[in-house]
């Protein structure tokens, strides 16, 4: 980075800022997630390096601004991990369950100055993932249903409310109720031990595979009848057997 950002370095690297690098940071994160999903460890290694480069880049810009340097970033995460694991690094009593560990973690964050257990859940997260995180945080302090029957009944209630708003043709109300349906579906997934983000991603991939098969088998889809499209879709599901949905 000294060479890239210094005199005679790369013009592109020298003009970058925290704001201009934001998109690259997000892109590298998603590329790493894709490599993890594919189970390609060689690609994971490469993408971890790309993501680490973004960390180094941001730290270097901050150092040039006189704010902090990479060593302080590393020291900060070390202090945080030490403080949040007294049962490992100090003489604290180890939590007896995952639930107790989660409560202890939340209590420590409150001691760090967070006024709400929801503080620290980034607003910029994808909506589905943010819903999961918010619900899990609320559950840490007991704001939750006892089992999956609660969110399942709530989901049925929200769907009924959505039907009523659709009949009323109020676009804003429909959007609000549809949001409630999605939020409750995520909560149901959490109670069932299902990662809603992963489940939706897998469902989307199933659709993509089946649709590509339909495209290959049907040719110009715009020229086909609804009945023919439905028949091709059912055939795609049979050909690509083993896929749910």
BALOSE-955759 format. One line per 8 residues: number of its first residue (from 0); their letters; for each residue y, z, x of C-alpha. Coordinates in steps of 0.02 Angstrom, whole numbers, padded with zeros to 5 digits, always signed. Example, Ala and Ser with C-alpha at 12.3 -4.5 7.8 and 13.67 -1.06 7.14 Angstrom:
// residues 2
0	as	-00225 +00390 +00615  -00053 +00357 +00684
This chain:
// residues 245
0	xxxxxxxx	+00000 +00000 +00000  +00118 +00031 +00146  +00098 -00150 +00198  +00100 -00223 +00022  +00256 -00127 -00033  +00344 -00125 +00135  +00462 -00251 +00217  +00378 -00419 +00233
8	xxxxxxxx	+00246 -00368 +00105  +00192 -00455 -00054  +00342 -00501 -00165  +00239 -00471 -00323  +00179 -00299 -00269  +00353 -00248 -00211  +00435 -00282 -00379  +00308 -00189 -00486
16	xxxxxxxx	+00357 -00031 -00582  +00263 +00097 -00685  +00309 -00001 -00841  +00259 -00172 -00773  +00088 -00106 -00719  +00047 -00028 -00887  -00045 -00181 -00953  -00147 -00199 -00794
24	xxxxxxxx	-00200 -00016 -00804  -00261 -00042 -00982  -00349 -00205 -00937  -00440 -00127 -00789  -00495 +00019 -00898  -00571 -00097 -01028  -00656 -00201 -00893  -00736 -00042 -00827
32	xxxxxxxx	-00794 +00005 -01002  -00870 -00168 -01024  -00965 -00150 -00860  -01028 +00021 -00914  -01086 -00048 -01082  -01179 -00188 -00992  -01264 -00064 -00875  -01210 -00171 -00727
40	xxxxxxxx	-01186 -00039 -00591  -01128 -00163 -00461  -00992 -00219 -00580  -00955 -00036 -00619  -00927 -00004 -00434  -00807 -00151 -00424  -00711 -00101 -00579  -00697 +00080 -00523
48	xxxxxxxx	-00614 +00013 -00366  -00492 -00090 -00469  -00450 +00062 -00575  -00428 +00169 -00420  -00307 +00040 -00352  -00200 +00065 -00507  -00197 +00253 -00475  -00146 +00224 -00294
56	xxxxxxxx	-00014 +00098 -00348  +00068 +00215 -00474  +00064 +00359 -00351  +00147 +00251 -00218  +00287 +00201 -00336  +00315 +00384 -00381  +00318 +00429 -00196  +00451 +00298 -00163
64	xxxxxxxx	+00553 +00376 -00304  +00536 +00547 -00224  +00435 +00619 -00368  +00256 +00648 -00306  +00125 +00571 -00193  -00061 +00535 -00205  -00109 +00699 -00122  -00019 +00795 -00258
72	xxxxxxxx	-00112 +00696 -00391  -00279 +00747 -00313  -00222 +00928 -00290  -00165 +00936 -00471  -00333 +00884 -00543  -00421 +01005 -00425  -00313 +01150 -00488  -00344 +01098 -00668
80	xxxxxxxx	-00533 +01091 -00647  -00534 +01257 -00555  -00431 +01344 -00689  -00535 +01275 -00832  -00702 +01326 -00755  -00686 +01512 -00714  -00872 +01531 -00751  -00906 +01414 -00604
88	xxxxxxxx	-00770 +01452 -00476  -00735 +01635 -00518  -00833 +01783 -00584  -00817 +01734 -00767  -00964 +01739 -00887  -01042 +01570 -00920  -01029 +01512 -01103  -01195 +01525 -01193
96	xxxxxxxx	-01177 +01363 -01293  -01080 +01200 -01298  -00980 +01267 -01445  -00929 +01423 -01348  -00885 +01315 -01198  -00775 +01203 -01309  -00685 +01356 -01379  -00656 +01426 -01205
104	xxxxxxxx	-00589 +01257 -01148  -00469 +01250 -01296  -00410 +01429 -01263  -00373 +01387 -01082  -00271 +01236 -01132  -00169 +01347 -01248  -00135 +01463 -01102  -00072 +01310 -01008
112	xxxxxxxx	+00067 +01301 -01138  -00003 +01184 -01269  +00053 +01241 -01441  -00081 +01145 -01537  -00263 +01108 -01501  -00216 +00928 -01541  -00092 +00919 -01396  -00163 +00811 -01260
120	xxxxxxxx	-00244 +00682 -01375  -00146 +00527 -01325  -00058 +00435 -01466  -00091 +00273 -01373  -00280 +00287 -01393  -00364 +00155 -01502  -00354 +00221 -01680  -00541 +00246 -01704
128	xxxxxxxx	-00560 +00341 -01540  -00406 +00446 -01577  -00477 +00494 -01747  -00637 +00553 -01661  -00541 +00656 -01534  -00426 +00735 -01664  -00572 +00784 -01776  -00671 +00857 -01631
136	xxxxxxxx	-00520 +00958 -01574  -00493 +01029 -01749  -00677 +01073 -01759  -00662 +01178 -01600  -00559 +01306 -01697  -00671 +01302 -01851  -00575 +01174 -01955  -00728 +01075 -02006
144	xxxxxxxx	-00867 +01053 -02132  -01028 +01149 -02105  -01136 +00993 -02105  -01136 +00807 -02143  -01142 +00833 -02332  -00958 +00881 -02331  -00888 +00721 -02255  -01016 +00616 -02352
152	xxxxxxxx	-00953 +00685 -02518  -00774 +00665 -02458  -00809 +00483 -02413  -00873 +00449 -02589  -00716 +00532 -02659  -00602 +00428 -02547  -00690 +00266 -02597  -00663 +00309 -02781
160	xxxxxxxx	-00478 +00338 -02744  -00470 +00172 -02652  -00546 +00081 -02801  -00414 +00158 -02914  -00272 +00104 -02800  -00342 -00073 -02785  -00343 -00083 -02974  -00161 -00025 -02974
168	xxxxxxxx	-00112 -00164 -02852  +00000 -00047 -02749  -00012 -00117 -02572  +00056 +00039 -02486  -00060 +00154 -02583  -00208 +00041 -02545  -00170 +00047 -02359  -00154 +00236 -02364
176	xxxxxxxx	-00319 +00260 -02457  -00408 +00135 -02345  -00349 +00236 -02196  -00422 +00392 -02275  -00588 +00302 -02300  -00594 +00250 -02118  -00543 +00424 -02056  -00677 +00507 -02163
184	xxxxxxxx	-00809 +00381 -02106  -00770 +00430 -01926  -00790 +00613 -01973  -00958 +00577 -02053  -01014 +00487 -01896  -00965 +00638 -01791  -01068 +00754 -01900  -01217 +00636 -01886
192	xxxxxxxx	-01202 +00635 -01696  -01149 +00452 -01696  -01010 +00387 -01584  -00906 +00292 -01712  -00821 +00186 -01578  -00989 +00132 -01506  -01064 +00103 -01679  -00921 -00011 -01731
200	xxxxxxxx	-00927 -00103 -01565  -01114 -00132 -01586  -01090 -00191 -01766  -00956 -00312 -01708  -01070 -00380 -01572  -01209 -00405 -01701  -01089 -00504 -01809  -01034 -00609 -01659
208	xxxxxxxx	-01214 -00652 -01611  -01262 -00697 -01789  -01104 -00797 -01819  -01130 -00897 -01659  -01307 -00936 -01718  -01239 -00992 -01888  -01110 -01103 -01800  -01245 -01183 -01693
216	xxxxxxxx	-01362 -01211 -01839  -01236 -01261 -01971  -01116 -01375 -01879  -00952 -01393 -01973  -00951 -01231 -02073  -00799 -01282 -02173  -00903 -01420 -02255  -01042 -01303 -02313
224	xxxxxxxx	-01057 -01219 -02482  -01054 -01030 -02501  -01239 -01035 -02545  -01281 -01130 -02385  -01177 -01012 -02279  -01265 -00862 -02356  -01435 -00942 -02323  -01390 -00975 -02141
232	xxxxxxxx	-01329 -00796 -02122  -01492 -00725 -02189  -01588 -00841 -02073  -01483 -00783 -01926  -01528 -00602 -01966  -01712 -00647 -01972  -01707 -00750 -01812  -01615 -00612 -01721
240	xxxxx	-01736 -00483 -01788  -01727 -00305 -01728  -01542 -00295 -01767  -01484 -00177 -01903  -01365 -00218 -02045
